[in-house]
Structures are given as C-alpha cells and as structure tokens.
Amino acid sequence: METNKAIEKVNVILNQIIDEHVAKFKKSKEFKVTPNYGYKKFYLDKIDGSYDNSIYSLIHYIMYQEGIYSNFLNADQLKELEMVIKEYPTSIYGPNEEEDENYEEIQYDFLDKVYSEGITCVAKRLLNEGFDVKDCYEDYLYDNEEE
C-alpha cells in the first residue's frame, strides 16, 4: 500500500466517523467522537498537547485496527507498535531514530503525511459543516493551502 492509499483509507474512515457524529456536534458544541477504535473516545479538535483522546490517537488506532501499519513497518517495528498499544495505549507509535534504518521513510514519508492529511481532512469537513474551527486547525489549513 502506498502512502496516498493509506491517506485515502484513513480519510474515508474519518469522514464516516464525522457522518455518525455531526448531529451530536451541533447539539453539544464539542467534537467528541466514540468510534469503535482504540479506547473509543476522542476529540477531533484536540491537536496540541497530550496524545490522549486526541485526533492523532484516533488516526493511530485507525491505522492499527485497519492493518495500515503492517504495510509500512518491518517485523521489529510491528513488535514495537504492539508494545506501545498494550503498555502505552494513550500514546502513538513512532519509529526509533537511532535504531530504525528506515526512520526517515516511516516518520516523514508515511506517518507525518497520514497525520497531516487526516487532520486537514477533518478540518475541511468540519468547516464545510458550518463549524468555526479555523483557529483550532490553523496550522493544518495554511500548510495545505501553500502546497
């Protein structure tokens, strides 16, 4: 699976999650989602700070449960991913810069792109639904428009 296909798959799932929750967003004025991924409670507007309950964590669990990671990570990295899932469930996977010879490829060409494009997808979708989230997603909207 190439990175663009991974991005497409993650974005389709993110849009499905928004479809299921958009009415709740309008009532509650918060972007809490409870999909069948990970620990089942995430906030789409939680971007900075801890990964716990964040959009990063949701994307991480989508990649894990949908088998996307297995298309990019080697056997040792998959073992590390499993350890992170079990021992640090509120964290996200990242390759080891000193130990992984494909660190740059995994981190910059895969993970950074999937996270960035996923967050941009959510931002644009929420804006299209009429939510004022420009400040929250400011870095992702401007970066994307400059490309």
Secondary structure in CASP SS format (residue, H / E / C, confidence):
PFRMAT SS
TARGET T0000
AUTHOR 0000-0000-0000
METHOD secondary structure of the structure
MODEL  1
M C 1.00
E C 1.00
T H 1.00
N H 1.00
K H 1.00
A H 1.00
I H 1.00
E H 1.00
K H 1.00
V H 1.00
N H 1.00
V H 1.00
I H 1.00
L H 1.00
N H 1.00
Q H 1.00
I H 1.00
I H 1.00
D H 1.00
E H 1.00
H H 1.00
V H 1.00
A H 1.00
K H 1.00
F H 1.00
K H 1.00
K H 1.00
S H 1.00
K C 1.00
E C 1.00
F C 1.00
K E 1.00
V E 1.00
T C 1.00
P C 1.00
N C 1.00
Y C 1.00
G C 1.00
Y C 1.00
K C 1.00
K C 1.00
F E 1.00
Y E 1.00
L C 1.00
D C 1.00
K C 1.00
I C 1.00
D C 1.00
G C 1.00
S C 1.00
Y C 1.00
D C 1.00
N C 1.00
S C 1.00
I H 1.00
Y H 1.00
S H 1.00
L H 1.00
I H 1.00
H H 1.00
Y H 1.00
I H 1.00
M H 1.00
Y H 1.00
Q H 1.00
E C 1.00
G C 1.00
I C 1.00
Y H 1.00
S H 1.00
N H 1.00
F C 1.00
L C 1.00
N C 1.00
A H 1.00
D H 1.00
Q H 1.00
L H 1.00
K H 1.00
E H 1.00
L H 1.00
E H 1.00
M H 1.00
V H 1.00
I H 1.00
K H 1.00
E H 1.00
Y C 1.00
P C 1.00
T C 1.00
S C 1.00
I C 1.00
Y C 1.00
G C 1.00
P C 1.00
N C 1.00
E C 1.00
E C 1.00
E C 1.00
D C 1.00
E C 1.00
N C 1.00
Y H 1.00
E H 1.00
E H 1.00
I H 1.00
Q H 1.00
Y H 1.00
D H 1.00
F H 1.00
L H 1.00
D H 1.00
K H 1.00
V H 1.00
Y H 1.00
S H 1.00
E H 1.00
G H 1.00
I H 1.00
T H 1.00
C H 1.00
V H 1.00
A H 1.00
K H 1.00
R H 1.00
L H 1.00
L H 1.00
N H 1.00
E C 1.00
G C 1.00
F C 1.00
D C 1.00
V C 1.00
K C 1.00
D C 1.00
C C 1.00
Y C 1.00
E H 1.00
D H 1.00
Y H 1.00
L H 1.00
Y H 1.00
D H 1.00
N H 1.00
E H 1.00
E H 1.00
E C 1.00
END
